[in-house]
Amino acid sequence: MQELDKLRLELDVIDEQIVTLFEQRMAISTRMGVLKNEGGIEVWNEAREAAKVRNREKMLRNRSLTAYVDKLFETILELSRQRQEEQQDR
Ligand SMILES: O=C(O)C(=O)C[C@]1(C(=O)O)C=C[C@@H](O)C=C1
């Protein structure tokens, strides 16, 4: 179907943007992991993660996507922490 093909192309463009942004996010997170290691600071920052949940609840316009966004960010934060753990000597 013509419309399906068009929509697939649109998804391809968005996926490319997601990967680019994810790469940028992980680069920043990696640097933070290095700084945390140098400063003896814990990787997991509970207060910051809680603030993020509140923030994205405000940002999200389509409320029916709340559970999906929560799941997405759970994964993003888990990967971010995992990456930072790789920068720790201990
Ligand atoms: O804010 C920090 O301290 C970060 O390291 C960033 C980040 C994130 O990826 O958003 C990662 C780990 C922390 O648990 C909280 C948030």
PDB file of the backbone (N, CA, C, O) and the ligand in Angstrom, with CONECT records:
HET    LIG  A 101      16
ATOM      1  N   MET A   1       0.850  -1.197   0.000  1.00  0.00           N
ATOM      2  CA  MET A   1       0.000   0.000   0.000  1.00  0.00           C
ATOM      3  C   MET A   1       0.887   1.250   0.000  1.00  0.00           C
ATOM      4  O   MET A   1       1.904   1.309   0.691  1.00  0.00           O
ATOM      5  N   GLN A   2       0.480   2.233  -0.782  1.00  0.00           N
ATOM      6  CA  GLN A   2       1.304   3.433  -0.941  1.00  0.00           C
ATOM      7  C   GLN A   2       1.499   4.202   0.378  1.00  0.00           C
ATOM      8  O   GLN A   2       2.589   4.678   0.693  1.00  0.00           O
ATOM      9  N   GLU A   3       0.398   4.299   1.129  1.00  0.00           N
ATOM     10  CA  GLU A   3       0.497   5.069   2.377  1.00  0.00           C
ATOM     11  C   GLU A   3       1.421   4.380   3.388  1.00  0.00           C
ATOM     12  O   GLU A   3       2.184   5.033   4.099  1.00  0.00           O
ATOM     13  N   LEU A   4       1.332   3.042   3.435  1.00  0.00           N
ATOM     14  CA  LEU A   4       2.210   2.287   4.355  1.00  0.00           C
ATOM     15  C   LEU A   4       3.676   2.545   4.045  1.00  0.00           C
ATOM     16  O   LEU A   4       4.485   2.741   4.953  1.00  0.00           O
ATOM     17  N   ASP A   5       4.012   2.544   2.775  1.00  0.00           N
ATOM     18  CA  ASP A   5       5.403   2.796   2.373  1.00  0.00           C
ATOM     19  C   ASP A   5       5.846   4.191   2.787  1.00  0.00           C
ATOM     20  O   ASP A   5       6.967   4.390   3.257  1.00  0.00           O
ATOM     21  N   LYS A   6       4.961   5.138   2.607  1.00  0.00           N
ATOM     22  CA  LYS A   6       5.256   6.528   2.970  1.00  0.00           C
ATOM     23  C   LYS A   6       5.487   6.621   4.484  1.00  0.00           C
ATOM     24  O   LYS A   6       6.418   7.283   4.942  1.00  0.00           O
ATOM     25  N   LEU A   7       4.632   5.953   5.240  1.00  0.00           N
ATOM     26  CA  LEU A   7       4.765   5.989   6.701  1.00  0.00           C
ATOM     27  C   LEU A   7       6.047   5.291   7.155  1.00  0.00           C
ATOM     28  O   LEU A   7       6.669   5.704   8.133  1.00  0.00           O
ATOM     29  N   ARG A   8       6.442   4.228   6.439  1.00  0.00           N
ATOM     30  CA  ARG A   8       7.699   3.538   6.791  1.00  0.00           C
ATOM     31  C   ARG A   8       8.886   4.476   6.600  1.00  0.00           C
ATOM     32  O   ARG A   8       9.821   4.483   7.401  1.00  0.00           O
ATOM     33  N   LEU A   9       8.837   5.252   5.552  1.00  0.00           N
ATOM     34  CA  LEU A   9       9.909   6.223   5.309  1.00  0.00           C
ATOM     35  C   LEU A   9       9.952   7.261   6.430  1.00  0.00           C
ATOM     36  O   LEU A   9      11.024   7.657   6.886  1.00  0.00           O
ATOM     37  N   GLU A  10       8.778   7.689   6.860  1.00  0.00           N
ATOM     38  CA  GLU A  10       8.712   8.667   7.963  1.00  0.00           C
ATOM     39  C   GLU A  10       9.318   8.069   9.235  1.00  0.00           C
ATOM     40  O   GLU A  10      10.050   8.742   9.961  1.00  0.00           O
ATOM     41  N   LEU A  11       9.003   6.798   9.493  1.00  0.00           N
ATOM     42  CA  LEU A  11       9.574   6.136  10.675  1.00  0.00           C
ATOM     43  C   LEU A  11      11.091   6.024  10.564  1.00  0.00           C
ATOM     44  O   LEU A  11      11.809   6.183  11.551  1.00  0.00           O
ATOM     45  N   ASP A  12      11.569   5.746   9.350  1.00  0.00           N
ATOM     46  CA  ASP A  12      13.025   5.632   9.148  1.00  0.00           C
ATOM     47  C   ASP A  12      13.729   6.939   9.515  1.00  0.00           C
ATOM     48  O   ASP A  12      14.785   6.929  10.147  1.00  0.00           O
ATOM     49  N   VAL A  13      13.139   8.049   9.118  1.00  0.00           N
ATOM     50  CA  VAL A  13      13.728   9.355   9.420  1.00  0.00           C
ATOM     51  C   VAL A  13      13.746   9.587  10.931  1.00  0.00           C
ATOM     52  O   VAL A  13      14.748  10.032  11.490  1.00  0.00           O
ATOM     53  N   ILE A  14      12.636   9.283  11.576  1.00  0.00           N
ATOM     54  CA  ILE A  14      12.544   9.477  13.031  1.00  0.00           C
ATOM     55  C   ILE A  14      13.519   8.546  13.759  1.00  0.00           C
ATOM     56  O   ILE A  14      14.166   8.958  14.721  1.00  0.00           O
ATOM     57  N   ASP A  15      13.624   7.312  13.309  1.00  0.00           N
ATOM     58  CA  ASP A  15      14.552   6.359  13.953  1.00  0.00           C
ATOM     59  C   ASP A  15      15.987   6.855  13.861  1.00  0.00           C
ATOM     60  O   ASP A  15      16.771   6.704  14.798  1.00  0.00           O
ATOM     61  N   GLU A  16      16.317   7.448  12.726  1.00  0.00           N
ATOM     62  CA  GLU A  16      17.666   7.985  12.551  1.00  0.00           C
ATOM     63  C   GLU A  16      17.912   9.108  13.573  1.00  0.00           C
ATOM     64  O   GLU A  16      18.985   9.203  14.168  1.00  0.00           O
ATOM     65  N   GLN A  17      16.906   9.936  13.754  1.00  0.00           N
ATOM     66  CA  GLN A  17      17.034  11.037  14.724  1.00  0.00           C
ATOM     67  C   GLN A  17      17.183  10.483  16.139  1.00  0.00           C
ATOM     68  O   GLN A  17      17.973  10.991  16.935  1.00  0.00           O
ATOM     69  N   ILE A  18      16.413   9.432  16.442  1.00  0.00           N
ATOM     70  CA  ILE A  18      16.485   8.827  17.782  1.00  0.00           C
ATOM     71  C   ILE A  18      17.889   8.289  18.038  1.00  0.00           C
ATOM     72  O   ILE A  18      18.449   8.484  19.117  1.00  0.00           O
ATOM     73  N   VAL A  19      18.454   7.612  17.041  1.00  0.00           N
ATOM     74  CA  VAL A  19      19.794   7.036  17.210  1.00  0.00           C
ATOM     75  C   VAL A  19      20.829   8.141  17.408  1.00  0.00           C
ATOM     76  O   VAL A  19      21.712   8.028  18.258  1.00  0.00           O
ATOM     77  N   THR A  20      20.715   9.218  16.611  1.00  0.00           N
ATOM     78  CA  THR A  20      21.646  10.343  16.752  1.00  0.00           C
ATOM     79  C   THR A  20      21.552  10.941  18.153  1.00  0.00           C
ATOM     80  O   THR A  20      22.573  11.190  18.794  1.00  0.00           O
ATOM     81  N   LEU A  21      20.340  11.170  18.624  1.00  0.00           N
ATOM     82  CA  LEU A  21      20.144  11.750  19.959  1.00  0.00           C
ATOM     83  C   LEU A  21      20.610  10.789  21.057  1.00  0.00           C
ATOM     84  O   LEU A  21      21.181  11.209  22.064  1.00  0.00           O
ATOM     85  N   PHE A  22      20.360   9.512  20.848  1.00  0.00           N
ATOM     86  CA  PHE A  22      20.793   8.511  21.829  1.00  0.00           C
ATOM     87  C   PHE A  22      22.320   8.501  21.933  1.00  0.00           C
ATOM     88  O   PHE A  22      22.882   8.418  23.025  1.00  0.00           O
ATOM     89  N   GLU A  23      22.972   8.587  20.781  1.00  0.00           N
ATOM     90  CA  GLU A  23      24.438   8.635  20.768  1.00  0.00           C
ATOM     91  C   GLU A  23      24.936   9.859  21.540  1.00  0.00           C
ATOM     92  O   GLU A  23      25.864   9.757  22.343  1.00  0.00           O
ATOM     93  N   GLN A  24      24.326  10.996  21.297  1.00  0.00           N
ATOM     94  CA  GLN A  24      24.717  12.234  21.990  1.00  0.00           C
ATOM     95  C   GLN A  24      24.490  12.087  23.490  1.00  0.00           C
ATOM     96  O   GLN A  24      25.333  12.481  24.295  1.00  0.00           O
ATOM     97  N   ARG A  25      23.339  11.515  23.859  1.00  0.00           N
ATOM     98  CA  ARG A  25      23.020  11.346  25.281  1.00  0.00           C
ATOM     99  C   ARG A  25      24.025  10.431  25.967  1.00  0.00           C
ATOM    100  O   ARG A  25      24.497  10.718  27.067  1.00  0.00           O
ATOM    101  N   MET A  26      24.343   9.333  25.303  1.00  0.00           N
ATOM    102  CA  MET A  26      25.276   8.373  25.895  1.00  0.00           C
ATOM    103  C   MET A  26      26.689   8.953  25.991  1.00  0.00           C
ATOM    104  O   MET A  26      27.432   8.619  26.914  1.00  0.00           O
ATOM    105  N   ALA A  27      27.062   9.816  25.046  1.00  0.00           N
ATOM    106  CA  ALA A  27      28.389  10.445  25.116  1.00  0.00           C
ATOM    107  C   ALA A  27      28.464  11.333  26.364  1.00  0.00           C
ATOM    108  O   ALA A  27      29.467  11.334  27.077  1.00  0.00           O
ATOM    109  N   ILE A  28      27.401  12.076  26.613  1.00  0.00           N
ATOM    110  CA  ILE A  28      27.358  12.941  27.806  1.00  0.00           C
ATOM    111  C   ILE A  28      27.376  12.081  29.070  1.00  0.00           C
ATOM    112  O   ILE A  28      28.099  12.366  30.025  1.00  0.00           O
ATOM    113  N   SER A  29      26.570  11.030  29.054  1.00  0.00           N
ATOM    114  CA  SER A  29      26.497  10.147  30.211  1.00  0.00           C
ATOM    115  C   SER A  29      27.853   9.491  30.493  1.00  0.00           C
ATOM    116  O   SER A  29      28.250   9.335  31.647  1.00  0.00           O
ATOM    117  N   THR A  30      28.555   9.110  29.422  1.00  0.00           N
ATOM    118  CA  THR A  30      29.876   8.494  29.580  1.00  0.00           C
ATOM    119  C   THR A  30      30.829   9.458  30.280  1.00  0.00           C
ATOM    120  O   THR A  30      31.553   9.082  31.201  1.00  0.00           O
ATOM    121  N   ARG A  31      30.813  10.706  29.823  1.00  0.00           N
ATOM    122  CA  ARG A  31      31.666  11.737  30.445  1.00  0.00           C
ATOM    123  C   ARG A  31      31.300  11.912  31.926  1.00  0.00           C
ATOM    124  O   ARG A  31      32.176  12.054  32.779  1.00  0.00           O
ATOM    125  N   MET A  32      29.996  11.900  32.214  1.00  0.00           N
ATOM    126  CA  MET A  32      29.562  12.012  33.609  1.00  0.00           C
ATOM    127  C   MET A  32      30.072  10.837  34.428  1.00  0.00           C
ATOM    128  O   MET A  32      30.435  10.992  35.595  1.00  0.00           O
ATOM    129  N   GLY A  33      30.097   9.661  33.810  1.00  0.00           N
ATOM    130  CA  GLY A  33      30.607   8.467  34.491  1.00  0.00           C
ATOM    131  C   GLY A  33      32.079   8.628  34.853  1.00  0.00           C
ATOM    132  O   GLY A  33      32.511   8.226  35.934  1.00  0.00           O
ATOM    133  N   VAL A  34      32.848   9.222  33.935  1.00  0.00           N
ATOM    134  CA  VAL A  34      34.274   9.463  34.179  1.00  0.00           C
ATOM    135  C   VAL A  34      34.434  10.438  35.348  1.00  0.00           C
ATOM    136  O   VAL A  34      35.240  10.217  36.253  1.00  0.00           O
ATOM    137  N   LEU A  35      33.644  11.534  35.311  1.00  0.00           N
ATOM    138  CA  LEU A  35      33.725  12.538  36.377  1.00  0.00           C
ATOM    139  C   LEU A  35      33.299  11.948  37.716  1.00  0.00           C
ATOM    140  O   LEU A  35      33.898  12.255  38.747  1.00  0.00           O
ATOM    141  N   LYS A  36      32.277  11.110  37.707  1.00  0.00           N
ATOM    142  CA  LYS A  36      31.820  10.480  38.951  1.00  0.00           C
ATOM    143  C   LYS A  36      32.910   9.570  39.506  1.00  0.00           C
ATOM    144  O   LYS A  36      33.140   9.513  40.714  1.00  0.00           O
ATOM    145  N   ASN A  37      33.570   8.867  38.605  1.00  0.00           N
ATOM    146  CA  ASN A  37      34.663   7.992  39.048  1.00  0.00           C
ATOM    147  C   ASN A  37      35.776   8.820  39.690  1.00  0.00           C
ATOM    148  O   ASN A  37      36.293   8.473  40.751  1.00  0.00           O
ATOM    149  N   GLU A  38      36.128   9.906  39.036  1.00  0.00           N
ATOM    150  CA  GLU A  38      37.202  10.771  39.555  1.00  0.00           C
ATOM    151  C   GLU A  38      36.824  11.388  40.908  1.00  0.00           C
ATOM    152  O   GLU A  38      37.664  11.544  41.793  1.00  0.00           O
ATOM    153  N   GLY A  39      35.540  11.734  41.041  1.00  0.00           N
ATOM    154  CA  GLY A  39      35.099  12.414  42.257  1.00  0.00           C
ATOM    155  C   GLY A  39      34.585  11.477  43.333  1.00  0.00           C
ATOM    156  O   GLY A  39      34.172  11.924  44.403  1.00  0.00           O
ATOM    157  N   GLY A  40      34.608  10.168  43.056  1.00  0.00           N
ATOM    158  CA  GLY A  40      34.096   9.199  44.026  1.00  0.00           C
ATOM    159  C   GLY A  40      32.595   9.366  44.259  1.00  0.00           C
ATOM    160  O   GLY A  40      32.103   9.153  45.366  1.00  0.00           O
ATOM    161  N   ILE A  41      31.875   9.750  43.206  1.00  0.00           N
ATOM    162  CA  ILE A  41      30.425   9.993  43.310  1.00  0.00           C
ATOM    163  C   ILE A  41      29.667   8.762  42.795  1.00  0.00           C
ATOM    164  O   ILE A  41      30.029   8.169  41.780  1.00  0.00           O
ATOM    165  N   GLU A  42      28.602   8.396  43.527  1.00  0.00           N
ATOM    166  CA  GLU A  42      27.770   7.259  43.125  1.00  0.00           C
ATOM    167  C   GLU A  42      27.175   7.457  41.734  1.00  0.00           C
ATOM    168  O   GLU A  42      26.772   8.565  41.380  1.00  0.00           O
ATOM    169  N   VAL A  43      27.120   6.388  40.949  1.00  0.00           N
ATOM    170  CA  VAL A  43      26.512   6.469  39.614  1.00  0.00           C
ATOM    171  C   VAL A  43      25.015   6.780  39.740  1.00  0.00           C
ATOM    172  O   VAL A  43      24.501   7.674  39.068  1.00  0.00           O
ATOM    173  N   TRP A  44      24.332   6.041  40.599  1.00  0.00           N
ATOM    174  CA  TRP A  44      22.881   6.187  40.713  1.00  0.00           C
ATOM    175  C   TRP A  44      22.531   7.445  41.489  1.00  0.00           C
ATOM    176  O   TRP A  44      22.949   7.616  42.634  1.00  0.00           O
ATOM    177  N   ASN A  45      21.762   8.326  40.859  1.00  0.00           N
ATOM    178  CA  ASN A  45      21.328   9.564  41.502  1.00  0.00           C
ATOM    179  C   ASN A  45      19.797   9.541  41.564  1.00  0.00           C
ATOM    180  O   ASN A  45      19.106   9.934  40.624  1.00  0.00           O
ATOM    181  N   GLU A  46      19.303   9.069  42.703  1.00  0.00           N
ATOM    182  CA  GLU A  46      17.864   8.831  42.867  1.00  0.00           C
ATOM    183  C   GLU A  46      17.049  10.122  42.703  1.00  0.00           C
ATOM    184  O   GLU A  46      16.016  10.137  42.034  1.00  0.00           O
ATOM    185  N   ALA A  47      17.536  11.205  43.330  1.00  0.00           N
ATOM    186  CA  ALA A  47      16.799  12.477  43.295  1.00  0.00           C
ATOM    187  C   ALA A  47      16.667  12.986  41.859  1.00  0.00           C
ATOM    188  O   ALA A  47      15.616  13.474  41.444  1.00  0.00           O
ATOM    189  N   ARG A  48      17.742  12.859  41.136  1.00  0.00           N
ATOM    190  CA  ARG A  48      17.765  13.330  39.742  1.00  0.00           C
ATOM    191  C   ARG A  48      16.816  12.487  38.868  1.00  0.00           C
ATOM    192  O   ARG A  48      16.124  13.017  37.999  1.00  0.00           O
ATOM    193  N   GLU A  49      16.799  11.200  39.111  1.00  0.00           N
ATOM    194  CA  GLU A  49      15.911  10.330  38.335  1.00  0.00           C
ATOM    195  C   GLU A  49      14.445  10.616  38.652  1.00  0.00           C
ATOM    196  O   GLU A  49      13.589  10.584  37.768  1.00  0.00           O
ATOM    197  N   ALA A  50      14.165  10.899  39.939  1.00  0.00           N
ATOM    198  CA  ALA A  50      12.785  11.217  40.333  1.00  0.00           C
ATOM    199  C   ALA A  50      12.352  12.532  39.691  1.00  0.00           C
ATOM    200  O   ALA A  50      11.208  12.668  39.255  1.00  0.00           O
ATOM    201  N   ALA A  51      13.268  13.501  39.633  1.00  0.00           N
ATOM    202  CA  ALA A  51      12.958  14.791  39.016  1.00  0.00           C
ATOM    203  C   ALA A  51      12.652  14.603  37.527  1.00  0.00           C
ATOM    204  O   ALA A  51      11.803  15.289  36.957  1.00  0.00           O
ATOM    205  N   LYS A  52      13.362  13.661  36.919  1.00  0.00           N
ATOM    206  CA  LYS A  52      13.146  13.392  35.507  1.00  0.00           C
ATOM    207  C   LYS A  52      11.751  12.831  35.237  1.00  0.00           C
ATOM    208  O   LYS A  52      11.116  13.164  34.236  1.00  0.00           O
ATOM    209  N   VAL A  53      11.290  11.983  36.139  1.00  0.00           N
ATOM    210  CA  VAL A  53       9.945  11.411  35.978  1.00  0.00           C
ATOM    211  C   VAL A  53       8.911  12.537  36.014  1.00  0.00           C
ATOM    212  O   VAL A  53       8.000  12.590  35.187  1.00  0.00           O
ATOM    213  N   ARG A  54       9.075  13.455  37.010  1.00  0.00           N
ATOM    214  CA  ARG A  54       8.125  14.568  37.136  1.00  0.00           C
ATOM    215  C   ARG A  54       8.166  15.456  35.891  1.00  0.00           C
ATOM    216  O   ARG A  54       7.131  15.902  35.396  1.00  0.00           O
ATOM    217  N   ASN A  55       9.355  15.698  35.408  1.00  0.00           N
ATOM    218  CA  ASN A  55       9.547  16.564  34.243  1.00  0.00           C
ATOM    219  C   ASN A  55       8.887  16.009  32.993  1.00  0.00           C
ATOM    220  O   ASN A  55       8.198  16.722  32.263  1.00  0.00           O
ATOM    221  N   ARG A  56       9.110  14.726  32.764  1.00  0.00           N
ATOM    222  CA  ARG A  56       8.558  14.186  31.518  1.00  0.00           C
ATOM    223  C   ARG A  56       7.036  14.051  31.599  1.00  0.00           C
ATOM    224  O   ARG A  56       6.358  14.052  30.572  1.00  0.00           O
ATOM    225  N   GLU A  57       6.508  13.937  32.799  1.00  0.00           N
ATOM    226  CA  GLU A  57       5.049  13.936  32.935  1.00  0.00           C
ATOM    227  C   GLU A  57       4.488  15.283  32.486  1.00  0.00           C
ATOM    228  O   GLU A  57       3.402  15.362  31.912  1.00  0.00           O
ATOM    229  N   LYS A  58       5.260  16.349  32.763  1.00  0.00           N
ATOM    230  CA  LYS A  58       4.838  17.690  32.350  1.00  0.00           C
ATOM    231  C   LYS A  58       4.998  17.875  30.844  1.00  0.00           C
ATOM    232  O   LYS A  58       4.173  18.518  30.195  1.00  0.00           O
ATOM    233  N   MET A  59       6.070  17.300  30.298  1.00  0.00           N
ATOM    234  CA  MET A  59       6.386  17.484  28.878  1.00  0.00           C
ATOM    235  C   MET A  59       5.418  16.751  27.950  1.00  0.00           C
ATOM    236  O   MET A  59       5.086  17.239  26.870  1.00  0.00           O
ATOM    237  N   LEU A  60       4.977  15.587  28.383  1.00  0.00           N
ATOM    238  CA  LEU A  60       4.170  14.726  27.524  1.00  0.00           C
ATOM    239  C   LEU A  60       2.799  15.336  27.240  1.00  0.00           C
ATOM    240  O   LEU A  60       2.037  15.636  28.160  1.00  0.00           O
ATOM    241  N   ARG A  61       2.499  15.514  25.968  1.00  0.00           N
ATOM    242  CA  ARG A  61       1.198  16.093  25.612  1.00  0.00           C
ATOM    243  C   ARG A  61       0.114  15.021  25.502  1.00  0.00           C
ATOM    244  O   ARG A  61      -1.033  15.228  25.899  1.00  0.00           O
ATOM    245  N   ASN A  62       0.506  13.878  24.958  1.00  0.00           N
ATOM    246  CA  ASN A  62      -0.460  12.793  24.789  1.00  0.00           C
ATOM    247  C   ASN A  62      -0.430  11.868  26.013  1.00  0.00           C
ATOM    248  O   ASN A  62       0.403  10.968  26.119  1.00  0.00           O
ATOM    249  N   ARG A  63      -1.368  12.123  26.927  1.00  0.00           N
ATOM    250  CA  ARG A  63      -1.394  11.409  28.216  1.00  0.00           C
ATOM    251  C   ARG A  63      -1.520   9.892  28.055  1.00  0.00           C
ATOM    252  O   ARG A  63      -1.074   9.131  28.915  1.00  0.00           O
ATOM    253  N   SER A  64      -2.128   9.461  26.954  1.00  0.00           N
ATOM    254  CA  SER A  64      -2.329   8.018  26.777  1.00  0.00           C
ATOM    255  C   SER A  64      -0.984   7.298  26.559  1.00  0.00           C
ATOM    256  O   SER A  64      -0.922   6.068  26.552  1.00  0.00           O
ATOM    257  N   LEU A  65       0.092   8.091  26.382  1.00  0.00           N
ATOM    258  CA  LEU A  65       1.409   7.487  26.158  1.00  0.00           C
ATOM    259  C   LEU A  65       2.259   7.425  27.437  1.00  0.00           C
ATOM    260  O   LEU A  65       3.413   6.998  27.396  1.00  0.00           O
ATOM    261  N   THR A  66       1.690   7.848  28.560  1.00  0.00           N
ATOM    262  CA  THR A  66       2.457   7.920  29.815  1.00  0.00           C
ATOM    263  C   THR A  66       3.202   6.617  30.138  1.00  0.00           C
ATOM    264  O   THR A  66       4.401   6.630  30.416  1.00  0.00           O
ATOM    265  N   ALA A  67       2.479   5.502  30.099  1.00  0.00           N
ATOM    266  CA  ALA A  67       3.100   4.219  30.457  1.00  0.00           C
ATOM    267  C   ALA A  67       4.218   3.865  29.473  1.00  0.00           C
ATOM    268  O   ALA A  67       5.228   3.274  29.854  1.00  0.00           O
ATOM    269  N   TYR A  68       4.027   4.227  28.223  1.00  0.00           N
ATOM    270  CA  TYR A  68       5.051   3.918  27.205  1.00  0.00           C
ATOM    271  C   TYR A  68       6.317   4.749  27.436  1.00  0.00           C
ATOM    272  O   TYR A  68       7.439   4.248  27.357  1.00  0.00           O
ATOM    273  N   VAL A  69       6.098   6.033  27.725  1.00  0.00           N
ATOM    274  CA  VAL A  69       7.249   6.918  27.959  1.00  0.00           C
ATOM    275  C   VAL A  69       7.992   6.496  29.230  1.00  0.00           C
ATOM    276  O   VAL A  69       9.221   6.531  29.288  1.00  0.00           O
ATOM    277  N   ASP A  70       7.218   6.097  30.247  1.00  0.00           N
ATOM    278  CA  ASP A  70       7.853   5.612  31.480  1.00  0.00           C
ATOM    279  C   ASP A  70       8.762   4.430  31.175  1.00  0.00           C
ATOM    280  O   ASP A  70       9.894   4.363  31.654  1.00  0.00           O
ATOM    281  N   LYS A  71       8.256   3.504  30.378  1.00  0.00           N
ATOM    282  CA  LYS A  71       9.022   2.308  30.034  1.00  0.00           C
ATOM    283  C   LYS A  71      10.262   2.678  29.214  1.00  0.00           C
ATOM    284  O   LYS A  71      11.350   2.144  29.430  1.00  0.00           O
ATOM    285  N   LEU A  72      10.072   3.596  28.279  1.00  0.00           N
ATOM    286  CA  LEU A  72      11.186   4.045  27.441  1.00  0.00           C
ATOM    287  C   LEU A  72      12.299   4.641  28.296  1.00  0.00           C
ATOM    288  O   LEU A  72      13.475   4.323  28.114  1.00  0.00           O
ATOM    289  N   PHE A  73      11.911   5.518  29.240  1.00  0.00           N
ATOM    290  CA  PHE A  73      12.924   6.174  30.070  1.00  0.00           C
ATOM    291  C   PHE A  73      13.559   5.233  31.080  1.00  0.00           C
ATOM    292  O   PHE A  73      14.729   5.383  31.431  1.00  0.00           O
ATOM    293  N   GLU A  74      12.782   4.260  31.544  1.00  0.00           N
ATOM    294  CA  GLU A  74      13.366   3.229  32.425  1.00  0.00           C
ATOM    295  C   GLU A  74      14.541   2.591  31.707  1.00  0.00           C
ATOM    296  O   GLU A  74      15.607   2.395  32.292  1.00  0.00           O
ATOM    297  N   THR A  75      14.342   2.270  30.440  1.00  0.00           N
ATOM    298  CA  THR A  75      15.397   1.633  29.641  1.00  0.00           C
ATOM    299  C   THR A  75      16.547   2.596  29.394  1.00  0.00           C
ATOM    300  O   THR A  75      17.711   2.230  29.551  1.00  0.00           O
ATOM    301  N   ILE A  76      16.225   3.827  29.008  1.00  0.00           N
ATOM    302  CA  ILE A  76      17.277   4.819  28.737  1.00  0.00           C
ATOM    303  C   ILE A  76      18.149   5.024  29.976  1.00  0.00           C
ATOM    304  O   ILE A  76      19.377   5.038  29.885  1.00  0.00           O
ATOM    305  N   LEU A  77      17.505   5.183  31.131  1.00  0.00           N
ATOM    306  CA  LEU A  77      18.272   5.423  32.364  1.00  0.00           C
ATOM    307  C   LEU A  77      19.075   4.200  32.773  1.00  0.00           C
ATOM    308  O   LEU A  77      20.193   4.322  33.273  1.00  0.00           O
ATOM    309  N   GLU A  78      18.501   3.021  32.560  1.00  0.00           N
ATOM    310  CA  GLU A  78      19.227   1.793  32.885  1.00  0.00           C
ATOM    311  C   GLU A  78      20.500   1.694  32.025  1.00  0.00           C
ATOM    312  O   GLU A  78      21.565   1.338  32.529  1.00  0.00           O
ATOM    313  N   LEU A  79      20.383   2.009  30.740  1.00  0.00           N
ATOM    314  CA  LEU A  79      21.536   1.951  29.844  1.00  0.00           C
ATOM    315  C   LEU A  79      22.565   3.027  30.198  1.00  0.00           C
ATOM    316  O   LEU A  79      23.773   2.804  30.111  1.00  0.00           O
ATOM    317  N   SER A  80      22.064   4.189  30.598  1.00  0.00           N
ATOM    318  CA  SER A  80      22.940   5.281  30.991  1.00  0.00           C
ATOM    319  C   SER A  80      23.757   4.888  32.227  1.00  0.00           C
ATOM    320  O   SER A  80      24.969   5.098  32.280  1.00  0.00           O
ATOM    321  N   ARG A  81      23.065   4.310  33.222  1.00  0.00           N
ATOM    322  CA  ARG A  81      23.759   3.846  34.438  1.00  0.00           C
ATOM    323  C   ARG A  81      24.763   2.754  34.107  1.00  0.00           C
ATOM    324  O   ARG A  81      25.878   2.740  34.628  1.00  0.00           O
ATOM    325  N   GLN A  82      24.351   1.831  33.229  1.00  0.00           N
ATOM    326  CA  GLN A  82      25.223   0.720  32.819  1.00  0.00           C
ATOM    327  C   GLN A  82      26.512   1.264  32.192  1.00  0.00           C
ATOM    328  O   GLN A  82      27.611   0.796  32.489  1.00  0.00           O
ATOM    329  N   ARG A  83      26.349   2.257  31.323  1.00  0.00           N
ATOM    330  CA  ARG A  83      27.492   2.870  30.652  1.00  0.00           C
ATOM    331  C   ARG A  83      28.405   3.564  31.668  1.00  0.00           C
ATOM    332  O   ARG A  83      29.630   3.476  31.580  1.00  0.00           O
ATOM    333  N   GLN A  84      27.792   4.250  32.626  1.00  0.00           N
ATOM    334  CA  GLN A  84      28.589   4.932  33.650  1.00  0.00           C
ATOM    335  C   GLN A  84      29.318   3.928  34.541  1.00  0.00           C
ATOM    336  O   GLN A  84      30.450   4.173  34.958  1.00  0.00           O
ATOM    337  N   GLU A  85      28.671   2.802  34.832  1.00  0.00           N
ATOM    338  CA  GLU A  85      29.325   1.757  35.649  1.00  0.00           C
ATOM    339  C   GLU A  85      30.590   1.272  34.955  1.00  0.00           C
ATOM    340  O   GLU A  85      31.575   0.938  35.614  1.00  0.00           O
ATOM    341  N   GLU A  86      30.566   1.233  33.623  1.00  0.00           N
ATOM    342  CA  GLU A  86      31.739   0.782  32.861  1.00  0.00           C
ATOM    343  C   GLU A  86      32.922   1.743  33.003  1.00  0.00           C
ATOM    344  O   GLU A  86      34.062   1.379  32.715  1.00  0.00           O
ATOM    345  N   GLN A  87      32.640   2.978  33.451  1.00  0.00           N
ATOM    346  CA  GLN A  87      33.711   3.969  33.616  1.00  0.00           C
ATOM    347  C   GLN A  87      34.305   3.943  35.024  1.00  0.00           C
ATOM    348  O   GLN A  87      35.250   4.674  35.323  1.00  0.00           O
ATOM    349  N   GLN A  88      33.735   3.084  35.892  1.00  0.00           N
ATOM    350  CA  GLN A  88      34.196   3.055  37.288  1.00  0.00           C
ATOM    351  C   GLN A  88      35.340   2.051  37.459  1.00  0.00           C
ATOM    352  O   GLN A  88      35.317   0.959  36.892  1.00  0.00           O
ATOM    353  N   ASP A  89      36.339   2.446  38.255  1.00  0.00           N
ATOM    354  CA  ASP A  89      37.479   1.560  38.513  1.00  0.00           C
ATOM    355  C   ASP A  89      37.139   0.463  39.521  1.00  0.00           C
ATOM    356  O   ASP A  89      37.595  -0.674  39.406  1.00  0.00           O
ATOM    357  N   ARG A  90      36.327   0.834  40.507  1.00  0.00           N
ATOM    358  CA  ARG A  90      36.058  -0.119  41.605  1.00  0.00           C
ATOM    359  C   ARG A  90      35.168  -1.273  41.149  1.00  0.00           C
ATOM    360  O   ARG A  90      34.848  -2.157  41.944  1.00  0.00           O
TER     361      ARG A  90
HETATM  362  O1  LIG A 101      22.322  13.250  36.632  1.00  0.00           O
HETATM  363  C1  LIG A 101      23.214  12.402  36.739  1.00  0.00           C
HETATM  364  O2  LIG A 101      23.902  12.299  37.755  1.00  0.00           O
HETATM  365  C2  LIG A 101      23.470  11.453  35.652  1.00  0.00           C
HETATM  366  O3  LIG A 101      24.427  10.710  35.721  1.00  0.00           O
HETATM  367  C3  LIG A 101      22.531  11.346  34.497  1.00  0.00           C
HETATM  368  C4  LIG A 101      21.521  10.216  34.641  1.00  0.00           C
HETATM  369  C5  LIG A 101      20.753  10.205  33.290  1.00  0.00           C
HETATM  370  O4  LIG A 101      21.139   9.417  32.417  1.00  0.00           O
HETATM  371  O5  LIG A 101      19.832  11.013  33.130  1.00  0.00           O
HETATM  372  C6  LIG A 101      22.189   8.915  34.865  1.00  0.00           C
HETATM  373  C7  LIG A 101      22.272   8.311  36.089  1.00  0.00           C
HETATM  374  C8  LIG A 101      21.659   8.864  37.298  1.00  0.00           C
HETATM  375  O6  LIG A 101      21.061   7.892  38.096  1.00  0.00           O
HETATM  376  C9  LIG A 101      20.725   9.970  36.991  1.00  0.00           C
HETATM  377  C10 LIG A 101      20.606  10.534  35.770  1.00  0.00           C
CONECT  362  363
CONECT  363  362  364  365
CONECT  364  363
CONECT  365  363  366  367
CONECT  366  365
CONECT  367  365  368
CONECT  368  367  369  372  377
CONECT  369  368  370  371
CONECT  370  369
CONECT  371  369
CONECT  372  368  373
CONECT  373  372  374
CONECT  374  373  375  376
CONECT  375  374
CONECT  376  374  377
CONECT  377  368  376
END
